[in-house]
Amino acid sequence: MSGPVTTSVRDGVALVVIDNPPVNALDEGVRTALRTALTELAQDARVEALVITGQGRTFVAGADIRELERAVWDHTVEPPDFHELLRLVEDSPKPVVMAVNGTALGGGLELAMAGHYRVAPRTARLGMPEVNLGIIPGAEGTQRLTRLVGVETALEMCVSGKPIDAESAARRGLVDLIIDGDFLAGASIFARDRARADRPHPRTRERNEKRGDPAALDGLLAAAREKARQTRRHQTAPLAAVEAIAAAATLPFDEGCRRERALSLACVRSDQARAMVHGFFAERDAARGPGIAPSAAATEIREVAVIGAGTMGTGIAMACANAGLRVSLADSTAEALERGLATLRRSYQSSVERGRLSTEAAAERLARIQGVPGYEGCASADLVIEAVFESLALKKEVFGEIARRARPGSLLASNTSTLDIDQLAAAGGRPESVIGLHFFSPAQVMRLVEVVRGRATSEAALSAALQLTKRLSKVGVVVRNGPGFVGNRMMFPYMYEAQFLAEEGASPEQVDRVLTDWGMAMGIFAVDDMGGLDVAWRIRKELGQFSEPGARKPVVADVLVEQGRLGQKTGRGWYRYGDDRKPIPDPEVLEVIESVARRHGIARRSIPEEEIRERTLYALVNEGARVLEAGIARRAADIDVIYLAGYGFPGFRGGPMFYADSVGLPRIHERLAALHREHGQRFQPAPLLARLAREGSSFREYDAQLERAEAAATPR
């Protein structure tokens, strides 16, 4: 048999291989081929046992996500149905061994659990990540998982969505045997032994010994619900997973499956699933980047030089070293360099103490980073990243030095968060090799990198930058050059509107509470304190913000900077901070706000929560439309990825532009027009938003039209 499933028989064992690159997804073709193979092999007299495995390094990474997407967007479409296939596996008259050769996630793990036995190499990982898409397992996954690993582990896996390794899976009963050496040979021996053993082969659906003590169940479920509410705030899928596992622990298998199916379908039909599936595809498409010619051969990056050993420089060095790259780190003085190296040592030691790294792994990564004086690391580096103070004059000076010392063909990058990449490229003299790599702090943790394409940036440089972000396990989103690029340009109206609200009568903690209650990871005043009020102050100066006549300027922030209230770094900003760096409302700040507002004649009043949400979030959306129309972002979905991966925007709302679509652009436009009349020019609806609202269209349709146009223009 050929196609997405191949079979071969040797010494009584049928090897069934799922070959559906890139991740062996269980699409309809694979499901049909598996059903055919299982039916035929059950009748083949040569076959004593079956081994099912995946081609390559993946067993099965889940269902076909495109089938799920269709069901999410079109409620007349049913989600893919695995039940017939799983029953065929479990009812096989011959033992079925699932050889989990690599990753088994979601539908892949559901398939594996229908087998009579599971074997894995030590490198395998098994998990139920469905909650990351706003759904729960819908192919008997919660029912079988609970029977194999028990209620507590099933709750942990399905609520967190995090996979476990093979050794942990074996300890918990999910894997029967870990195989070292020749994996498929070992799996075949195991299968043959099971076939010749004089005992029945276990059907997972009939196992009840791990469903637990009913007296303890209520406590486990209550704890899981509370954990879900804390770790996945506002999300419905984790709570639905708890209810499905409760059904597994208390109901007969078939009845539990019906309950799981109903809960799963409700999640698939939810707005949250639609938003999170949108985010999944948006991120995947953004990571591919805009069309790059196949002839654009990218330089392979093995060695990186980082100029600037401050917070961003050390974080970038760690991110590169963690990915196996050699790194040289430099700063203007020996003292500054030593401070940076000391920061690196403390960071790795902290990872060891928290159990995130072994002592050996931390030492290995730290050894990849070498402190060097001046610009010495530039000569041998494949990539040089400038990460100095956010000053255009300073960065141009440094960039000129880098370009003179870097070897021909190397990639030159700036980590600037707001400044003009083209001016830096001009200072270096080889603009085709220059690109922006805007990492987010802490760079070793945050997933987003804005990959900024200048006017002269070559496709080869762009391709190399995107390959680097993938190697660093980050999401690289290509954007065009412009003040603040995408993320920070949109952040400024959002942040300043929050400050205007505080000047008019809302407290910083009220604004932050409204935003976090809505789903933001952090309130905007807490974000400002974390980044440093002096940073925002300096950017305002560099970019010449509020230079337009009549533009309203936030007035309290500058006073706080003058008072030395710079945020977390000084223990005082919009909030006070103790050793744990948690924001504490500060009456002194309220006094400053009231005093400054009086001095500037700003009337203060009680501000309702809805107004806070609308003014901040609609300002964000409106600027996003301007960014899109200006071509700084290629797609609205790219903006969503930037805010989901880099700015703490709630995944269950899909990103700012998706959120605007969910509200409805006519409604957004109506409210912006009213705010424009009340508060002035800054709320004038962006022309693109106004046009889409007038047409009854959406940002999603805007993207779809763009993709259709690009496809039509691409030579076949």
BELMONOR-V816307 format. One line per field, one symbol per residue. burial: b if it has 16 or more other C-alpha atoms within 10 Angstrom, else e. Layout:
burial = ???
This chain:
burial = eeebbbbebeebbbbbbbbbeebbbbbeebbebbeebbeebbeeeebbbbbbbbbbebbbbbbbbebbbebbbeeeeebbebeebbebbbbbebbbbbbbbbbbbbbbbbbbbbbbbbbbbbebbbbbbbbbbbbbbbbbbbbbbbbbbbbbebbbbbbbbbbebbbebbeebbbbbbbeeebbebbbebbbebbeeeeebebbbeebebbbeeeebeeebeebbebbeeebbbbbbbbbbbbbbbbbbeeebeebbebbbebbbbbbbbbbbbbbbbbbbbbeebbbbeeeeeeeebbebebbbbbbbbbbbbbbbbbbbbebbbbbbbbeeeeebeebbebbeebbbeebeeeeeeeeebeebbebbebbebbbbbbbbbbbbbbbebebeebbebbbbbbeebbeebbbbbbbbbbbbbbbbbbbebbbbbbbbbbbbbbbebbbbbbbbbeebbbbbbbbbbbbbebbebbbbbbbbbbbbbbbbbbbbbbbbbbbbbbbbbbbbbbbbbbbeebbbbbbbbbbbbbbbbbbeebeebeeeeeeeeebebbbbeebbeeebbbbeebbbbbbbeeeeebebbeebbebbbebbeeeeeeeeebeeeebbebbbbbbbbbbbbbbbeebbbbbbbbbbbbbbbbbbbbbbbbbbbbbbeebbbebbebbbebeeeeeebbbbbebbbbbbeeebbbbeebeeeeeeeeeeeee
